[in-house]
Amino acid sequence: MPADHPEGIPETVRLWSLTEDTLLEAGDDDTIVAITWWGEYELAGIPGPVRESLGRMVLGPVSMGNLASSATGGAEAWAGALRKALNRLSGSVVHSLALNDGRGPLLSAIPVTQYPVFPTDPVPPGRLIKLSRFSAMRPDGGGLLLESPRARYRVALLRPAAVTVASSLARPVTVAQVAETTGLAEAVVGDIAAFLVASGVVLAADDWAEFAEDGDDDLAAWSPDDLMFHARSRTWQKGGSSEPGPRRTGAEPPVVKQITAGPTFPLHRPDAAALKATDPTLSSLLEEDHVCPEVTERALSAEQIGEFLFRAARVRSIGPTYLPGGPGHEASQRPYFSVACLYELEIYVAINRCAGLGRGIYHYDPLWHTLTLINDDAVALDGLLDLAMIGAGSHRRPSVLLTMTARMSRIAWVLGSAAYATTLLHVGALQQVLYLTAKAMGLAAHAVPVDAGDRVDRSLKLEWPAEVSVGECVLDFPGVG
């Protein structure tokens, strides 16, 4: 960035700081131990001015010019040592850009990976730039946060000029065009644009005015929402208000959802010892092909439904459990897998044809092994069954539709932003147990894709988003062939 600007044109200043979660501890002699999100780093051979500079960066953004003016002797040597230390700690170094007006940064690039590189190349004149199609903007901490699952930095837009430039990049434009339409100085726009490109949330075209992202077949397979979900819940990137971690606020959510409305029906409990003696082996069940249910007018029995839920989803026991390094919580044991035995999934049973149970939508209580009628509205029931029929590619409504929901507070209370990704793993674990249980009983269970919109929420009387539907499974007799 130029050292001098014509009179009246603002000058930008680059600033550096360390992330708020970084701690520095003095070691022996000239050694510093940096404790960061990514682990501990032992920095040896650190001159006194460099230690002082790093200490100032923990407190907030500073410029290299200010650091140089406060250093004594050997400025070039300590500047090189400082850059080496910052390169080692790149996953904890925040890059900021400010105007030389003492009013704080325009924007800050916050690292979300362990070893990011922040290039300082300017955007060439006439070069087209635009926001990545994966970039998203949201409020955060009183400002706006611009992020992309492809970027190694999140960008906090802290002042109106930065917001104005970022929001002007929805289509390919040049720095000069942005300056003309916004009224901002071209030099300032260029520096902000270079910061956004360096962060990875904005793209620069090549010499043929093409963007690499647009021709990437691998990226074409991803929607922005799916890739953001993966990056934020699966890879556990740091930064921002969505960092993974426990959310232990208030009382612990109950192990089992309490349902009080509607009549309750005790279900059949099979003899577990007899099942062990007569069931087919696991190998035979796994080697048998999955088949779609045969939707006929045959009705399942209440005894079959009771046995099915007892074998696949009941609570076998309740007791405390402990996570390594963390406090304990009340947990349960059930036939399918759940991380930390949290079991946030609930099962709702929409009954169409069943000897011994009337048509309606029921909630399954896995602790008491009962069904409670929560909705006897025929229109609501038929709507759910129609969704299942369409999802299964059938012309008849199934005998039974099971809808799995998740009480997010039950799992987020422990797993934080990893909660939803983990819930989807639990849905898969439960679906497999449902498949195998149905086979062992001579029945057929099959997952179906259902549009989980407000029709499902209303029919199940869910308090969205505290409880959300996450999967469906039809239960009926096996098809022929």
HUMOPE-V956139 format. One record per pair of residues at least 6 apart in sequence whose ideal C-beta (glycine too) atoms are under 7 Angstrom apart, sorted by the first residue. I is the first residue (numbers start at 1). J is the second residue. D is the distance in Angstrom with one decimal. If there is no record, write none. Layout:
I,J,D
I,J,D
This chain:
1,12,5.7
1,14,6.9
1,191,5.9
5,11,4.7
5,187,6.5
9,185,5.2
9,187,6.2
10,99,4.9
10,100,6.7
10,101,7.0
10,185,6.0
10,188,5.8
11,100,4.4
12,97,5.7
12,98,6.9
12,99,6.1
12,188,6.1
12,191,4.4
13,63,5.4
13,98,5.0
13,100,5.2
14,63,6.7
14,97,6.2
15,61,3.6
15,62,6.2
15,63,5.5
15,96,4.0
15,98,5.7
15,105,6.1
16,57,5.9
16,61,6.6
16,62,6.4
16,86,6.9
16,93,6.3
16,95,6.5
17,57,4.9
17,60,5.6
17,61,4.3
17,62,6.8
17,94,4.7
17,96,6.7
18,57,4.6
18,58,5.1
18,92,5.5
18,93,6.4
18,94,6.9
19,92,4.7
19,94,5.9
19,110,6.9
21,36,6.9
21,37,5.3
22,34,6.3
22,36,5.2
22,58,6.2
22,92,4.8
23,35,4.3
24,32,5.7
24,34,5.7
24,54,6.0
24,55,6.3
24,58,6.1
25,33,4.5
25,35,6.8
26,32,6.4
27,33,5.2
27,42,6.7
30,44,6.8
30,45,5.7
30,46,5.2
30,47,6.9
31,42,6.2
31,43,6.7
31,44,4.9
31,46,6.8
32,43,4.6
32,46,5.2
32,51,5.9
32,54,6.8
33,40,5.9
33,42,5.5
34,40,6.9
34,41,4.5
34,43,6.3
34,89,5.7
36,89,6.7
36,91,6.8
36,92,4.4
37,92,6.7
37,238,4.9
38,91,5.0
38,114,4.6
41,88,6.0
41,89,6.3
43,85,5.5
43,88,6.5
46,81,6.6
46,85,6.6
47,78,5.0
47,81,5.6
49,71,4.3
49,72,7.0
49,78,4.4
50,78,5.3
50,81,4.8
50,82,4.8
50,85,6.2
53,67,4.8
53,82,5.5
54,85,6.5
56,62,5.2
61,96,4.6
61,105,5.9
68,75,5.5
68,79,6.9
71,78,5.8
86,93,5.3
90,111,6.7
90,115,5.8
90,116,5.6
91,111,5.0
91,113,6.3
91,114,4.2
91,115,6.0
91,116,6.4
92,111,6.7
93,111,6.6
94,108,5.4
94,109,6.7
94,110,5.4
95,109,4.4
95,118,5.2
96,105,4.0
96,107,7.0
96,108,4.3
97,105,6.3
97,106,5.2
97,107,5.7
97,191,6.1
97,192,6.6
97,195,5.1
98,104,6.4
98,105,4.6
98,106,5.9
99,106,6.4
104,158,6.7
105,158,5.3
106,158,6.2
106,159,4.8
106,161,5.7
106,162,4.5
106,192,6.4
107,155,5.6
107,156,6.3
107,157,5.3
107,158,5.8
107,162,4.1
107,192,6.7
107,195,6.2
108,156,4.6
108,158,6.5
109,118,6.5
109,153,4.1
109,155,5.4
109,195,6.4
109,198,7.0
109,199,4.4
110,153,6.1
110,154,4.8
110,156,6.4
110,239,4.9
111,152,6.5
111,153,5.6
112,152,6.4
112,153,6.4
112,154,5.7
112,237,4.1
112,238,5.7
112,239,4.6
113,152,4.7
113,237,6.6
116,152,3.6
116,153,6.2
118,198,5.2
119,198,5.0
120,198,6.8
121,194,6.9
122,190,6.3
122,194,5.1
123,129,6.2
123,175,5.8
123,190,5.9
123,193,5.0
123,194,5.1
123,197,6.1
123,204,6.1
126,174,5.7
127,174,6.6
127,204,5.6
127,205,6.2
128,172,4.2
128,173,6.8
128,174,6.2
128,205,4.0
128,209,5.5
129,169,6.1
129,173,6.7
129,193,5.7
129,197,6.5
129,202,5.6
129,203,6.6
129,204,5.2
130,169,5.2
130,171,6.2
130,172,4.5
130,202,6.9
130,203,5.8
130,211,6.9
131,169,4.6
131,170,6.1
131,201,6.8
131,202,5.7
132,148,5.0
132,150,6.3
132,201,6.1
132,202,6.8
132,203,5.4
132,213,6.1
133,213,6.8
133,224,6.2
134,148,4.6
134,149,5.7
134,150,5.4
134,224,4.8
134,227,5.8
134,228,7.0
135,146,6.1
135,147,6.9
135,148,4.3
135,201,4.8
136,147,6.1
136,224,7.0
136,228,6.5
137,144,5.5
137,145,6.9
137,146,5.0
138,145,5.6
140,240,5.9
140,241,5.7
143,156,5.5
143,157,6.0
143,158,5.2
144,157,4.4
144,163,5.8
145,154,5.9
145,156,5.8
145,240,5.9
146,155,4.4
146,157,5.9
146,166,5.7
146,201,5.1
147,154,4.3
147,201,6.7
148,200,6.2
148,201,4.8
149,227,4.5
149,228,4.8
149,230,6.7
149,231,3.3
150,200,6.2
151,199,5.8
151,200,3.1
151,201,5.0
152,200,5.6
153,199,4.0
153,200,6.1
154,239,5.0
154,240,5.7
155,196,6.4
155,199,5.0
155,201,5.6
157,163,4.7
157,166,5.8
161,184,5.8
161,188,6.5
161,192,6.9
162,192,5.7
164,182,5.1
164,184,6.7
165,178,6.0
165,182,6.9
165,184,7.0
165,189,5.7
165,192,4.6
165,193,6.5
166,196,6.5
168,178,4.8
168,181,6.4
168,182,6.1
169,202,5.9
172,205,6.7
175,186,6.2
175,189,5.2
175,190,4.7
175,193,5.4
176,186,6.1
178,189,5.0
179,185,6.8
179,186,4.0
179,189,4.5
193,202,6.8
196,202,3.8
197,204,5.1
203,211,5.0
203,213,5.8
205,211,5.4
213,219,6.0
231,237,5.8
232,242,5.7
232,417,6.4
233,417,5.9
233,418,5.9
233,420,5.8
233,421,3.9
234,421,5.3
236,244,4.9
236,418,6.5
242,417,5.0
243,417,6.6
244,416,4.5
244,417,4.5
244,418,5.0
245,416,4.3
246,326,7.0
246,413,7.0
246,414,5.8
246,416,5.8
247,412,5.2
247,413,5.6
247,416,5.5
248,413,6.0
252,329,5.8
252,330,6.4
252,413,6.6
253,407,6.4
253,409,4.6
253,410,4.3
253,413,5.8
255,318,5.9
255,330,5.4
255,332,5.1
256,315,6.8
256,365,6.6
256,366,6.4
256,367,4.7
257,346,5.5
257,407,6.3
259,363,4.8
259,365,6.7
259,372,4.7
259,374,6.6
261,374,6.4
262,372,5.1
262,373,4.0
262,374,5.3
263,373,5.3
264,370,5.0
264,372,4.6
265,357,6.5
265,370,6.2
265,371,4.8
266,370,5.3
267,305,6.9
267,306,3.4
267,309,6.4
267,310,6.9
267,369,5.2
267,370,6.1
267,371,6.2
268,302,6.8
268,303,4.4
268,306,3.2
268,307,5.9
269,306,6.9
269,310,5.7
269,369,6.2
270,307,4.6
270,310,6.0
279,440,5.2
280,440,6.0
285,436,5.2
285,439,5.0
285,440,6.2
288,439,6.3
290,435,6.2
291,444,5.7
291,478,5.3
291,479,4.8
292,392,6.7
292,444,6.9
292,446,5.3
292,479,5.4
293,398,6.3
293,444,4.2
293,446,5.7
293,474,5.6
293,475,6.9
293,476,3.4
293,477,6.4
293,478,6.7
293,479,6.5
294,476,6.4
294,477,5.1
294,478,6.1
294,479,4.1
294,480,6.4
295,394,5.0
295,396,4.0
295,398,5.5
295,476,5.7
296,477,6.9
298,477,5.8
299,353,3.9
299,354,5.7
299,355,5.0
299,399,6.4
300,353,6.7
300,354,5.2
300,399,4.9
300,400,6.1
301,354,6.9
301,355,4.8
301,356,5.9
302,354,6.0
302,355,6.6
302,356,3.0
302,357,4.8
304,441,6.8
304,443,6.8
305,354,6.3
305,357,6.9
305,400,6.6
307,441,6.5
308,437,5.9
308,438,6.7
308,441,6.3
308,443,7.0
308,475,6.7
309,364,5.7
310,369,6.0
311,335,6.6
311,437,4.8
312,335,5.7
312,336,7.0
312,433,4.9
312,434,5.4
312,437,4.3
313,334,6.2
313,335,6.6
313,347,5.9
313,364,6.9
313,366,5.4
314,334,6.6
314,366,5.0
314,369,5.4
315,332,4.8
315,334,5.8
315,366,4.6
315,367,4.5
316,333,4.6
316,334,6.3
317,332,6.8
317,333,4.7
318,330,6.7
318,332,4.9
319,331,6.6
320,328,4.9
320,330,6.1
320,331,6.9
321,328,6.1
321,329,6.5
321,331,4.0
321,340,6.5
321,341,5.3
322,328,4.2
323,340,5.8
323,414,7.0
329,414,6.4
331,340,6.9
331,341,3.5
331,342,6.8
332,341,6.1
332,343,5.3
333,341,6.5
334,343,5.9
334,366,6.5
335,433,5.8
336,429,4.9
336,430,4.7
336,433,4.3
337,429,4.4
338,426,5.4
339,422,5.4
340,414,5.9
342,410,5.9
342,411,5.0
342,414,6.2
344,406,5.0
344,407,5.0
344,410,4.0
344,411,4.1
344,423,6.2
345,404,5.3
345,406,5.9
345,426,5.7
345,427,7.0
345,430,6.1
346,363,7.0
346,405,4.7
346,407,6.5
347,364,4.3
347,402,5.7
347,404,6.0
348,361,6.2
348,362,6.8
348,363,5.6
348,403,4.5
348,405,6.7
348,460,5.2
349,362,4.6
349,364,5.7
349,371,6.2
349,400,6.3
349,402,5.8
350,361,5.0
350,381,5.9
350,384,4.9
350,385,6.3
350,400,6.9
350,401,4.2
350,403,6.9
351,357,5.4
351,359,5.8
351,360,6.1
351,362,6.6
351,400,5.7
352,359,6.2
352,385,5.5
352,397,5.3
352,398,6.4
352,399,5.5
352,400,6.7
353,399,4.5
354,399,6.7
354,400,6.9
359,381,6.1
360,373,5.1
360,375,6.5
360,376,4.5
360,381,6.3
361,374,5.8
361,375,4.1
361,380,6.7
361,381,5.8
361,459,6.1
361,460,6.6
362,371,4.0
362,372,6.1
362,373,5.5
362,374,6.5
363,372,5.0
363,374,5.2
364,371,5.9
365,372,6.6
374,461,5.8
375,459,6.1
375,461,6.4
380,458,7.0
380,459,4.2
383,455,5.6
383,459,6.3
384,401,5.9
384,456,6.8
384,459,5.3
385,397,4.0
385,398,6.6
385,401,6.0
386,397,6.8
387,450,4.7
387,451,6.2
388,398,5.6
388,401,4.6
388,448,5.2
388,450,6.3
388,472,6.4
388,474,5.4
389,396,6.6
389,397,5.1
389,398,6.9
391,448,3.7
391,449,4.7
391,450,5.2
392,398,7.0
392,446,6.9
392,448,4.8
392,474,6.0
398,474,4.0
398,476,5.1
399,475,6.5
399,476,4.6
400,474,6.9
400,475,4.2
400,476,6.9
401,472,6.4
401,474,5.5
402,472,6.8
402,473,4.6
402,475,6.4
403,456,6.8
403,460,6.4
403,469,5.6
403,472,5.3
404,427,5.8
404,430,6.4
404,470,5.5
404,471,4.3
405,460,6.8
405,462,6.3
405,467,5.2
405,468,6.2
405,469,5.0
405,470,6.3
406,423,4.6
406,467,6.8
406,468,5.8
406,470,5.0
407,466,6.9
407,467,5.2
408,419,6.1
408,465,6.9
408,466,6.6
408,468,6.8
409,466,6.4
411,419,4.4
411,422,6.4
411,423,6.0
412,419,4.0
415,422,5.7
423,470,6.0
424,470,6.8
427,470,5.2
427,471,4.2
431,447,5.3
431,471,6.5
431,473,6.2
434,445,4.5
434,473,5.4
435,445,5.3
438,444,5.5
438,445,3.8
438,475,6.4
443,475,6.3
443,477,6.3
443,478,6.7
444,476,6.1
444,477,6.4
444,478,4.0
444,479,6.8
445,473,5.3
445,475,5.1
446,473,6.7
446,474,5.6
447,471,6.7
447,472,6.7
447,473,5.3
448,472,5.2
448,474,5.5
450,456,6.9
450,472,4.5
452,469,4.4
456,469,4.9
457,464,5.0
460,469,6.9
462,468,7.0
462,469,7.0
